[in-house]
């Protein structure tokens, strides 16, 4: 009987060993063959915004290289939290990724009852881009506002009459506006939209006065003179817009705000598939087409992937939480 038990134990050990090895082998094989069907990139804002400006070129590159469709699914609402909630519940099979933004580091301070946690319900894949905010005005609505000081003077002379558009409550667009109000002692009216795309359409059409926008979604309109750029909220000028001064150069010291975009996978996505997506993002950033597109939109090529992204996200959540408190921003 002892001999039979030893044989049974050996057989179990062999079976257990095979069972432990097979998932790794199968996972690696799956990652090598990925993708075998279309992949969805959930963008939590309306089409035409800053997130789209970076997500769509990446999707196009991946389609061309990998031979499968990469579908942008825009799910707007509640400062990007509707789309984030949707993505958090997606199957963690490597066929759904979430393209979020700095807004998702702001959301925890504004939405105490979120049904997802950006730090624990997602796996960080990598930073997609980081661009400074730009203060832009409508030449139709504010034809005489040529400089940042013109804008500040107009706002002080007409408290509450000037308005600014945003991608929604709790977005970097709104908080950049709230910071501007605090630092300049002005009173501007906030006009929230369901994404930067619709906000930009109304700004270009002259239905709103101004916007504190991510440079990525304003770039084309600035170059075509549909919008007038007054200042870049950065500590240095942007190479693609050498004639646009920084906020400090324009007379507003300490006004630095950037919008970043990143890619996540739903919690539970196999590590080999996350690693494969990281590999493909790095390869995309090495192409001249992506480098040129990012330069046009005012972004450097990022280099922050996987676990290294987590401390960055935690720091951003703390930073924006303080801004929300100091500016007393509330969801209306």
Buried (B, 14 or more C-beta within 10 A) or exposed (E): EEEEEEEEEEEEEEEEEEEEEEEEEEBBEBBEEBBEEEBBBBBBBBBBBBBBBBBBBBBBBBBEEBEBEBBBBBBBBBBBBBBBBBBBEBEBBBBBBBBBBBBBBBBBBBBEEBEBEBBEBBBBBBBBBBBBBBBBBBBBBBEEBEBBBBBBEBBEEEEEEBBBBBBBBBBBBBBBBBBBBBBBEBEBEBBBBBBBBBBBBBBBEEBBBBBBBBBBBBBBBBEEEBBBBBBBBBEEBBEBBEEBBBBBBBBBEEBBBBBBBBBBBBEEBBEBBBBBBBEBBEEBBEBEEBBEBBBBBBBEBBEBBBEEBEEBBEEBBEEBBEBBEEBEBEEE
